[in-house]
């Protein structure tokens, strides 16, 4: 039993330290966001805290501005108006999922960072789908 305890106790200590290290460092890598419903219910107007907002871009609401773009984001229940400063992502369009970072002033979300969600399907400019196997590798002839 004594030999067993000399191995198990340090091993458990090492596992605990590694788990703590992993969880502490993973926290910064995860992208958490609030839905429009959560922002309206939880956030206090004008608190100025930075947060992430995620939802679908509402069709027909995208307007180009001098500094960026204005649009609405919805989670199916609540819709929030957004003003994004800076150029939008290249794949930004109506109906796409978006996660934006910024501040909520009680009536509008002001963002300066944007991530868009997209599928793995790539399409050519004429709307056709691109499949890597459709084009033979020039090296193999």
C-alpha positions in Angstrom: 0.0 0.0 0.0 2.8 2.4 0.8 4.4 1.9 -2.6 1.0 2.5 -4.3 0.4 5.7 -2.4 3.8 7.1 -3.3 2.8 6.8 -7.0 -0.9 7.7 -6.9 -0.7 10.9 -4.8 1.9 12.6 -7.1 0.1 11.3 -10.2 -3.2 12.8 -9.0 -1.5 16.1 -8.2 0.1 16.2 -11.7 -3.3 15.5 -13.3 -4.9 18.2 -11.3 -2.3 20.7 -12.3 -2.5 19.8 -16.0 -6.3 20.0 -15.9 -6.2 23.4 -14.2 -3.7 24.6 -16.8 -5.8 23.4 -19.7 -9.0 24.8 -18.4 -7.4 28.2 -17.6 -5.9 28.5 -21.1 -8.9 27.2 -23.0 -11.1 29.9 -21.5 -9.5 32.5 -23.8 -9.9 30.3 -26.9 -13.6 29.7 -26.7 -15.9 32.1 -28.4 -19.0 32.8 -26.3 -21.7 35.1 -27.5 -25.1 36.3 -26.4 -28.2 36.2 -28.5 -30.3 39.3 -29.1 -32.8 38.1 -26.6 -30.2 37.7 -23.9 -28.7 41.1 -24.7 -32.0 42.9 -24.3 -32.9 41.0 -21.1 -29.6 41.0 -19.4 -27.6 44.1 -20.5 -28.1 47.4 -18.8 -28.6 50.3 -21.2 -25.4 52.3 -21.6 -23.1 50.1 -19.5 -20.5 50.2 -22.2 -19.1 46.6 -21.5 -17.8 44.9 -24.6 -19.5 41.7 -25.5 -20.2 39.3 -28.4 -23.6 39.2 -30.1 -24.5 36.3 -32.4 -27.5 35.7 -34.7 -28.7 35.8 -38.2 -28.5 38.9 -40.4 -32.1 39.9 -41.2 -32.9 40.0 -45.0 -33.4 43.5 -46.4 -31.7 45.3 -43.6 -28.2 45.7 -44.9 -27.2 49.4 -45.6 -23.8 50.6 -46.5 -22.6 53.6 -44.3 -19.6 55.9 -44.7 -17.7 54.0 -42.0 -19.0 50.5 -42.5 -22.4 48.8 -42.6 -25.7 48.9 -40.7 -27.9 45.8 -40.4 -30.2 43.9 -38.0 -29.4 40.7 -36.2 -32.1 38.3 -35.0 -32.3 35.0 -33.1 -35.9 34.4 -34.3 -37.4 36.1 -31.2 -35.7 39.4 -30.8 -34.1 41.7 -33.4 -31.3 44.2 -32.7 -30.1 47.0 -34.9 -26.3 47.0 -35.5 -23.8 49.6 -36.7 -20.5 47.9 -37.7 -17.5 50.2 -38.2 -15.0 48.9 -40.8 -15.3 46.8 -43.8 -17.6 43.7 -43.4 -16.2 40.2 -44.0 -16.1 39.2 -47.6 -18.8 36.5 -47.1 -21.1 38.8 -45.2 -24.6 38.7 -46.7 -28.3 38.5 -45.7 -29.4 35.4 -43.8 -25.9 34.4 -42.8 -24.9 33.7 -39.2 -22.7 36.4 -37.7 -20.9 37.0 -34.4 -19.9 40.6 -33.8 -18.0 42.2 -30.9 -18.8 45.6 -29.6 -21.0 47.5 -27.1 -24.8 47.8 -26.5 -26.2 51.2 -25.7 -29.7 50.1 -24.9 -31.1 50.7 -28.4 -28.3 49.8 -30.8 -25.3 47.5 -30.9 -22.0 49.2 -32.0 -19.5 46.7 -33.4 -15.9 46.8 -34.7 -15.2 43.1 -35.1 -17.1 40.6 -37.2 -17.0 36.9 -37.8 -19.3 35.2 -40.3 -20.5 31.6 -40.2 -20.4 29.8 -43.5 -20.6 26.2 -44.8 -17.8 24.3 -46.5 -19.4 24.7 -49.9 -17.4 27.0 -52.2 -19.1 28.5 -55.2 -17.7 30.1 -58.3 -18.7 33.7 -59.2 -21.4 32.4 -61.6 -23.0 30.4 -58.8 -21.7 26.9 -59.6 -20.2 24.8 -56.9 -16.4 24.1 -56.8 -15.3 20.5 -56.1 -11.5 20.0 -55.9 -11.7 16.7 -57.7 -13.3 18.3 -60.8 -10.0 19.7 -61.9 -7.1 17.4 -62.5 -3.8 18.3 -60.9 -1.5 19.9 -63.5 1.5 18.0 -62.0 -0.1 14.6 -62.8 -1.1 15.5 -66.3 
